[in-house]
Amino acid sequence: MCMDIFIIYVIKTLLLPLSSLLVIGVSGLYLLDQNRNFAIMLISFSFLTLWLLSLPLVTRYLAATQEIYPPLNNKALENFSAQAIVILGGGLRKPAVEYTQQVTLKDNTLVRVRYGAILAKQTHLPLLVSGGMVLDSELPSEAEVISDILNNEFHQSVRWREHRSRNTAENARYTQKILHQEGIQRILLVTHALHMRRAVEQFEQQGLQVLAAPTEFLSGSGKIDVFSFLPSAKALEKNSLVIHEIMGRAWYKLRY
C-alpha cells in the first residue's frame, strides 16, 4: 500500500459528508456548556446541511455544476474521428462469495465498462482500459479485471492495459505514454458524467484531444415530484459524490 494515497483517502473521507458533519455536530454538543450560542450554531449547521444534502432535488442541481458534458451523439462522433476508446476504472470489489471469491468490478466501474463496450461495438475502435492497484497491492489491477470482463462477458477485446495508475491524474499520464507510442492523439473518454470534467482536464493537460463519452447522469434526470423533497440516503450518497468531485478538482489544481 502506498502511504501517500492512503493518507489522502483518510483525509478525503474525513472531509466528506457524513464524517465532517458528524464531527461538527458532536463538537457542538461538546461545547454546549462552554459557549452555548456557538455550539447551537454548529449543531444547526450540521443538521441543516445534512438535511439539504439528503434531498434528491439538491442532487439534481448540484450535480449540474460538474456534469458539463452532454451525452455523446453520432454527429460529434463522426466529426471527431477518434482513434481509440479509453475506459477509466472506478474501483474493485474484493473477492465476492457469489463469484467463488474472485475479485470483480464495483457497480461504478461496470457502468463505464458496459457503455465502453457499446461504443467499441458501434465504432470498431481499439480499447484501452486504465486502472491500477490503489490500496491493496495483493489484488489484481483494475485494468486486468476490466479487460477480462470485456473479453469474457461483453465479447470485446482490449488492445492496451494501463495498470499503474492510482487516480485520475495518473490515468491520464500513463495512458498518454501508451498512446503516444502508437501515434494516437484523439480519444473517446468513457467515465461517469460527474467525473468527466476532472478527467477531461487531466487528459487534455497531457496533450490528448478528448471527446467526452459520459455515462450515468445525476443532473436533470427524472421529473420533479414530491419525492424530490423527501430526504433519502441515496441522495446523500450522490451529493457526497458531487462534493468529492468539487474537492478533487480543487486538489488537482494545487497538486497537478
N, C-alpha and C positions, 0 to 999 in steps of 0.2 A: 504494500500500500504506500502511495506517495504522500508524505506528510503534508505538503503544501495543499494538495487537493482535499485531503481530509479536513484540514483546518478551515478551508474555505467553505466546505459543506456544513461544518458545525456552525460557523458564523452565520451562514445563509439561513439555516434552519431556525436559529435564534431570532433573526431579524424579521422573518416572515410571520404573518398570521399563521397559526394561532399562538405561537410561542411568545412573540413580542407583546401581544395584547394581554396575555395571561400575566406576564412579568409586570406590565404597567398596572393592571388591576390589583394584583397581590401587593405591589408596592404601595398602592393607595390604601389598602386595608391596613397595612403595617403602620402607615403614617397617620392614621385617624386620630390617635391620641396626641400626637405631636403638632400636627398642622392640619386641622380639620378641613379648612377651605381648599388647600392644595390637594389633600387626599381625595376629597369629593370630586375635584376636577379630574384627577387621574382615573378614578373609578368610572366616572361618567364618560370620559373619553374612550376608555377601553370598551365599555358596554355599547356605546353608540356606534363606534367603528365596527365592532363585531356584528352588530345588527345590520348595518349598511352592507357590509361585505357578505352577508348571508342572503341578500336579496338577488334573485335572478335578473331583475331589471337593472341593477348596478352592473352585473356581468356584461349585459348587452352593450352598454355604453362605455364601460371602462375598457373592455377588450378592443373596441373600435379604435382606441388610441394607438394600438400596436398592430392591429390587423389591417395594414395599409395596402396590401397587395390583393387584387381581386382574383377570383378563380381563373385558372388558365383557360383560354379559348383557342379555337382552331386557327383563327386568323393570326393571332400573336405567335402561335406555334409555327405556322408556315413562314411568317416574315422573319423570324429569329434565326432559323437554320441552325438549330442546336446540333452539337457533335456528340454529346453524351448526356446521360441522366445520372445525377448524384443523389443518393438517398442517405439522409442522416439518421444515425441511431438515436434512440430515445430511452434506452435502459433495458436491462435484462431481468428476468425472473430467475431467482435461484432455483436449483433443482426442484421440480414440481412433481408431486406424487402421481398426478394423473398422466404425466408424461414419463413414467418409470424413472423418476428422479433426474431427468435430463434438464439442462438449462434451456430455457425458451425465452421468447420475447415478451416484454411488457406490452400492455394494450396500446400505449402511445407509439411504440415502435412498429407494432403490427399495422396500425392505421397508415403509417407512412409507407411501409413495405407494400401493402395492398395497392395503394394509389400508384406507387412507383412501378409495380408490375403491370398495371393497366396502361400506363404511359409507354412502357417498354414494348408491350404487345402492339400498341397503336402506332408507335413511331419506328420500331425496329432499331432504336439507338442502343449502343452498348451501355451497360450498367456499371457504376462504381458505388460501392457501399462503404460508409465511413463510420467507424466507432471502435474504440479500443477497450482496454480494461481499466475501469475507473477506480473503484475502491477495493477490488478483490482480484489480486493477480492470479489466483488459482482457477478462476473461471475463464472460459474461452472469451475471445474478443467479441464485441457486438457484431463486427463485420463478418466474422466467421459464422455466427449463428444466423444472421440475416441472410447470408449467402446460401446456407444450407436450406433455409425455409423457402427462399425464392426458387431454388432449383427443384426441391422435392415437392413443394406444395403449390407453387404458382407456375412452375414449369418455365421459368425464365432464368437463363444463365447469367452469371455475373463475371464480367471481364476483369475487374480490379477490386481488390480488398484493401482498404486503408484501415489498418488495425492498431495504430499507435496513439490516436487522439483520445483525449480525456474531456474535452469541452468543445464548444462551437468554434472558438478561435483556432484550436489545433485541428479540428475537422478541415477547416479552410486551408491552413498552412500545409498539411501533409497531403491533402487531395491535390492541391496545386502542383506539388512536386511530382506526383504521379502523372497527372495530365500533361504537364509541361513536356515531359519526355515523349509523350505521344503526339505532341503538336496540337493539343486540344485547348481551346480558349473559351468556347461558348457552351454553356451547360444549362440543362434544366435542373433546378434545385428543388428537391422534394423534402418538405418538413411541414410541421403544423403551421397554420396561418398565424397563430400567435407568436411563434418562434421565428417566422420568416424574416421579419425586419432585422433582427440581430444577425441572422445567418447571412442575409444578402450583404449587409455591411462588411462582414468579415471576409466573405468570398471575393467581393469586389476590391477590398483592400489588398488582396493577394494578386490582383491583376486579371481575374477571371471575369468574363462577361456572363451575366446571370439573367435567366428568365425564370421568374418565380413560379413554382407549381405548388401552391399551398393546399393543405387539406384540413378538414375538421375546423370550421369557423365557429367561433363563440359569439361574435357580434352579429346583430341583425338577423339571428336565426329564430324562427317561430314568431307567433303573434304575441302581442302584449295582452295578458288577461289577468284574472285575479291571482293566479299562481305566481305571476311576476313580482307580486308584492308580499309574498309569504316567504319567510326565512327558510332556507334549506341547507343541509350540509353540502350538497353538490355545488350550490352557488358559492359557498365559502371556499370550497376547493378550487373552483375555477377562478375566482377572484384572486386567490393566493397565487395561482399560476401567472395571472396578469402582472401582479406586483413583482413576482420573480423575474419576469421579462424586463420590467422597467428598471429594477435594480441591476439586472445583468447588463443591460445596455450602458448604464451609468458606470458600472465597474469596468467594463471593457474599454470605455473611452479613457479611463485612467490608466489601465494596465497595458492595453494593446494599441 
